[in-house]
């Protein structure tokens, strides 16, 4: 347990004043949370989670937790699976940085390994992919027009802006040869689908941004980490999720069959099955889905190259960032295979 880096008394005063609650508050630091920091809070018999922006945020957009609170608040009651919110604070004097408080979710996050109870029940594992698709369908069904999310997004010419945006980001840290990155960019521009239906996009949709039930069969209790949420092309979310889905040789696959803690091969549905499930549920035309798969692999490669560049320059000692060099190369190879 790490010592708290904020005044617990001041936080308690803010909480009770903001929510009308009373009583002693106990706060402990949690692991996880991605780019933001997470704390568990107990007050009486109630448990909550606090999501705080980093004390030294490198991006106002990526770490705008108050904006994230507004997104979740807009989605609440819509059928999308979101956390139950309590309150948000943009005053850094309270906790050192902006934060929000939500009801604690007693669940499991799926990353490299499955939870033990899922491993012991291989026949239940088929529902993992089904739940991933179904929760995405529910999110994409939200009517964003007239909601707070409409005011937070810039949906016009969404696809048209993407390639140039990510090439510009890459130029900020490009320091080595990246075979395929420019060729794929050209293919994406030449073959860009027409701007179609716009929906709320999660922006980083994958199994470790979902809280799964501890009980079987696996069910997504809530989606989390809405900091990249916007309005755009929903098929990007689906393609992004499929980058991490188990596939032979995939270095970033979640719970890959054959590995320790991996899915049972006979119950691990193929990406094609899950993509077809989404198409059947939404009625959307996926005839150009190859473009989205190429774009997702290409974009993630560019994103992870930023971390690898920091490792190469000595700014980062994180061993994962060294590993990202291999992942970037594989992602660009995948993007090239799709861009044919």
C-alpha positions in Angstrom: 0.0 0.0 0.0 1.4 3.4 -0.9 1.1 6.5 1.3 -1.5 8.9 0.1 -0.1 12.0 -1.7 -3.1 14.3 -0.8 -4.9 15.4 2.4 -7.5 12.8 3.3 -9.3 15.2 5.6 -9.7 17.8 2.9 -10.9 15.2 0.5 -13.5 13.9 3.0 -14.8 17.4 3.6 -15.2 17.9 -0.2 -16.9 14.5 -0.6 -19.4 15.0 2.2 -20.2 18.6 1.1 -20.6 17.6 -2.5 -22.7 14.4 -1.9 -24.4 14.9 1.4 -22.7 11.7 2.7 -21.3 11.5 6.2 -18.7 9.3 8.0 -15.1 8.4 8.0 -13.4 7.8 4.6 -10.7 5.2 4.0 -8.7 5.5 0.8 -6.1 3.1 -0.6 -4.1 3.2 -3.8 -5.0 0.6 -6.5 -3.1 -1.0 -9.3 -4.3 -0.4 -12.9 -6.2 2.5 -14.3 -4.2 2.9 -17.5 -2.8 6.4 -17.8 -4.8 7.6 -14.9 -4.5 6.7 -11.2 -7.0 4.7 -9.3 -7.9 4.6 -5.6 -10.4 2.5 -3.7 -12.5 4.3 -1.2 -14.7 3.0 1.6 -17.2 4.9 3.6 -19.3 2.8 6.0 -20.4 -0.3 4.1 -20.1 1.4 0.7 -17.2 1.0 -1.7 -16.2 3.4 -4.4 -13.4 3.9 -6.9 -11.6 7.2 -7.5 -10.1 7.9 -10.9 -7.6 10.7 -10.8 -5.7 12.4 -13.6 -1.9 12.0 -13.3 -0.3 14.7 -11.2 1.9 15.6 -14.2 -0.5 15.1 -17.1 1.2 15.1 -20.5 -2.1 15.6 -22.4 -5.1 17.7 -21.4 -7.2 15.6 -23.8 -6.1 12.1 -22.8 -6.3 12.9 -19.1 -9.4 15.0 -18.9 -11.2 13.0 -16.3 -14.0 15.5 -15.8 -14.8 15.2 -19.5 -14.8 11.4 -19.0 -17.3 11.9 -16.1 -19.5 13.9 -18.4 -19.4 11.1 -21.1 -20.4 8.4 -18.6 -23.1 10.6 -17.1 -24.6 11.2 -20.6 -24.5 7.4 -21.2 -26.1 6.5 -17.9 -29.5 5.0 -18.2 -29.2 4.5 -22.0 -28.5 0.7 -22.0 -24.8 1.2 -22.4 -22.8 -0.6 -19.6 -21.2 2.2 -17.6 -20.1 2.7 -14.0 -22.5 4.2 -11.4 -21.2 7.8 -10.8 -21.0 9.7 -7.6 -19.3 13.1 -8.1 -16.5 14.8 -10.0 -14.0 17.5 -9.0 -11.9 19.8 -11.3 -10.3 21.6 -8.3 -6.7 20.3 -8.1 -6.4 21.6 -4.5 -8.6 18.8 -3.3 -6.6 15.8 -4.5 -3.7 17.2 -6.4 -5.4 16.8 -9.8 -9.0 16.5 -11.1 -10.8 13.3 -10.4 -14.2 11.6 -10.2 -15.8 9.0 -7.9 -17.8 6.0 -9.0 -19.3 2.9 -7.4 -16.7 0.2 -7.0 -17.2 -2.7 -9.5 -16.4 -6.1 -8.1 -15.1 -7.8 -11.3 -12.3 -9.2 -13.4 -10.2 -7.6 -16.1 -8.9 -9.9 -18.9 -5.4 -9.2 -20.1 -2.8 -11.8 -20.9 -4.4 -14.5 -18.7 -7.9 -15.5 -17.9 -9.3 -15.4 -14.4 -8.8 -18.8 -12.7 -12.6 -19.5 -12.6 -12.8 -19.0 -16.4 -9.9 -21.4 -16.9 -11.7 -24.0 -14.9 -14.8 -23.7 -17.1 -13.5 -23.7 -20.7 -17.0 -24.1 -22.2 -18.0 -20.8 -20.7 -15.2 -18.9 -22.5 -17.1 -18.5 -25.7 -19.2 -15.8 -24.1 -16.2 -13.6 -23.6 -16.1 -12.6 -27.3 -19.9 -12.5 -27.5 -20.1 -10.1 -24.5 -17.4 -7.9 -26.0 -19.4 -7.5 -29.2 -22.8 -7.2 -27.4 -21.6 -4.4 -25.1 -20.2 -2.6 -28.1 -23.5 -2.9 -29.9 -25.2 -1.3 -26.9 -22.8 1.5 -26.7 -23.0 2.3 -30.4 -26.8 2.4 -30.2 -26.8 5.5 -27.9 -28.5 8.5 -29.5 -25.7 11.1 -29.0 -27.4 14.0 -30.7 -28.6 16.5 -28.2 -26.6 14.9 -25.4 -23.5 16.3 -23.6 -21.4 14.1 -25.8 -22.3 16.1 -28.9 -20.7 19.1 -27.3 -17.5 17.2 -26.5 -16.9 15.8 -30.0 -16.0 17.0 -33.5 -17.6 14.4 -35.8 -17.4 16.3 -39.1 -15.1 14.6 -41.8 -14.1 12.1 -39.1 -12.5 9.5 -41.4 -11.0 12.2 -43.7 -8.9 13.6 -40.8 -7.5 10.3 -39.4 -4.5 9.5 -41.6 -3.1 13.0 -41.6 -3.6 13.3 -37.8 -1.7 10.1 -37.0 1.1 10.8 -39.5 1.6 14.2 -37.8 1.8 12.5 -34.5 4.4 10.0 -35.8 6.6 12.8 -37.1 7.0 14.1 -33.6 9.1 11.1 -32.6 10.0 9.2 -35.8 13.6 8.0 -35.4 13.9 4.8 -37.4 12.8 3.1 -40.6 9.2 1.8 -40.3 8.6 -0.5 -43.3 5.1 -0.1 -44.5 4.0 2.9 -42.5 3.9 5.3 -45.5 2.7 2.7 -48.0 -0.3 1.8 -45.8 -1.0 5.5 -45.2 -1.3 6.0 -48.9 -3.5 3.0 -49.3 -5.8 4.2 -46.5 -6.2 7.6 -48.2 -6.9 6.1 -51.6 -9.4 3.5 -50.3 -11.0 5.5 -47.5 -14.7 4.5 -47.2 -17.3 7.2 -47.6 -18.3 9.0 -44.4 -21.2 7.0 -43.0 -23.2 6.6 -39.9 -21.7 8.3 -36.8 -22.0 6.8 -33.3 -20.4 7.3 -29.9 -17.0 5.6 -30.1 -15.3 4.3 -27.0 -11.9 5.0 -28.5 -9.9 2.3 -26.8 -12.2 -0.7 -26.9 -10.7 -4.0 -25.7 -11.2 -6.6 -23.0 -9.0 -4.8 -20.4 -11.3 -1.8 -20.7 -14.2 -3.9 -19.5 -15.0 -5.3 -16.1 -16.2 -8.9 -16.4 -18.2 -10.8 -13.8 -16.5 -13.0 -11.3 -19.4 -15.4 -11.6 -19.9 -17.7 -14.6 -20.7 -17.4 -17.4 -18.5 -14.3 -18.1 -20.5 -11.2 -18.5 -19.4 -7.6 -18.9 -20.6 -5.6 -15.9 -19.3 -2.3 -17.1 -17.1 -0.7 -19.7 -14.4 1.6 -18.3 -11.8 4.2 -19.4 -13.9 6.5 -21.5 -11.1 9.2 -21.7 -10.8 8.8 -25.6 -14.5 8.6 -26.2 -15.8 10.7 -29.2 -18.3 10.6 -32.0 -17.0 8.9 -35.1 -17.1 5.7 -37.2 -18.2 2.8 -35.0 -16.3 0.2 -37.1 -13.0 1.6 -35.8 -14.0 0.4 -32.3 -14.7 -3.1 -33.6 -11.5 -3.2 -35.6 -9.5 -2.0 -32.6 -11.0 -4.7 -30.4 -10.0 -7.4 -32.9 -6.3 -6.3 -32.9 -6.1 -7.8 -29.4 -8.2 -10.9 -30.1 -6.3 -14.2 -30.0 -4.7 -15.1 -33.3 -1.7 -17.2 -34.0 1.5 -15.2 -33.6 -0.2 -12.1 -32.2 2.2 -10.6 -29.7 -0.5 -8.6 -27.9 -3.3 -11.1 -27.9 -5.4 -11.5 -24.8 -5.4 -14.9 -23.2 -4.2 -16.7 -26.4 -4.9 -20.4 -26.7 -1.8 -22.5 -25.9 -0.4 -20.0 -23.5 -0.5 -20.0 -19.7 -4.0 -18.9 -18.6 -5.2 -18.8 -22.3 -8.5 -19.7 -23.7 -9.4 -23.2 -24.7 -8.9 -23.3 -28.5 -12.2 -25.0 -29.2 -14.1 -22.2 -27.4 -12.1 -19.2 -28.7 -14.3 -17.8 -31.4 -12.5 -16.5 -34.5 -12.5 -12.8 -35.3 -14.7 -13.5 -38.3 -17.4 -15.0 -36.1 -17.4 -11.9 -33.8 -17.4 -9.5 -36.7 -20.4 -11.3 -38.2 -22.1 -11.1 -34.8 -21.7 -7.4 -34.8 -22.9 -7.0 -38.3 -26.0 -9.2 -37.6 -26.9 -7.2 -34.5 -26.4 -3.7 -36.1 -27.3 -4.3 -39.7 -24.2 -2.3 -40.7 -22.4 -2.9 -43.9 -19.0 -4.4 -43.2 -18.0 -4.9 -46.8 -15.1 -2.4 -46.3 -14.1 -3.8 -43.0 -10.6 -4.6 -44.3 -9.9 -0.9 -44.4 -10.7 -0.6 -40.8 -8.5 -3.5 -39.9 -5.6 -2.0 -41.8 -6.2 1.4 -40.1 -6.5 0.0 -36.6 -3.2 -2.0 -36.9 -1.5 1.0 -38.5 -2.7 3.5 -35.9 -1.8 1.3 -32.9 1.7 0.8 -34.4 2.1 4.6 -34.6 0.8 5.0 -31.0 3.2 2.3 -29.6 6.1 3.7 -31.6 5.9 6.8 -29.4 6.7 4.7 -26.3 9.4 2.8 -28.1 11.0 6.1 -29.2 11.1 7.2 -25.6 12.8 3.9 -24.7 15.4 4.4 -27.5 16.1 8.0 -26.4 16.6 7.0 -22.8 13.5 8.8 -21.6 11.9 5.6 -20.5 13.3 2.5 -18.7 10.0 0.6 -18.9 10.8 -2.9 -20.3 7.4 -3.0 -22.0 8.4 0.0 -24.1 11.4 -2.0 -25.4 9.1 -4.8 -26.3 6.8 -2.4 -28.2 9.5 -2.2 -30.9 8.7 -5.8 -31.9 5.0 -5.2 -31.5 5.1 -2.1 -33.8 6.9 -4.1 -36.5 4.3 -6.8 -36.3 1.4 -4.4 -36.4 2.7 -2.7 -39.5 3.2 -6.1 -41.1 -0.5 -6.8 -40.3 -1.6 -3.5 -41.7 0.3 -4.2 -45.0 -1.5 -7.6 -45.3 -4.8 -5.9 -44.9 -3.9 -3.1 -47.4 -4.0 -5.2 -50.5 
